Amino acid sequence: MFFYIPALFTLLADQLTKYIVRSSLAVGETVYLDKLQLTHYENAGMAFSLFQGYARLFAVAAILFVAGVLYYRKHEAPKSILVNVALGFLAGGASGNALDRILFGKVTDFLVSRSGKGILNLADHAINAGIVLLLLHVLISFAVQKWGRRNNRMVP
């Protein structure tokens, strides 16, 4: 449940926001919602607009990534809530961008970073959140093991 809810929510929210952007803004058009800048951009490549024109190849890579996440979750991953939420964000984000690549041959981006040096979408942010949560899990696990050893306790 802690995996499926974030994964499904991420996929649905990502696709809904991309649909709204595609139907409301022309490519290159910018609107401001208070301090939030939205610019409609279509990326036929990967991160940082690298390798333009290979979107469908990256869709295959995303599908394999999601399959890897599902395998890891079932066979290897710790059964913690934090890890399941992180993997849900990773799978939902990768699925959202893969769906765009399959259906449109490109990914719709619209969330302009405050630095102005990047345009992302909700799926990208979910993937980033998943990575941060996995790193947090690793740090917490390390701290618990270190603290347990220092106090001569065995911590599972």
Buried (B, 14 or more C-beta within 10 A) or exposed (E): EBBEEBBBBBBEBBBEBBEEBBEEBEEEEEEEEEEEBBBBBBBBBBEEEEEEEBBBEBBEBBBEBBEEBBEEBEEEBEEEEBBBBBBBBBBBBBBBBBBBBBEBBBBBBBBBEEEEEBBBBBBBBBBBBBBEBBEEBEEEBEEEEEEEEEEEEEEE
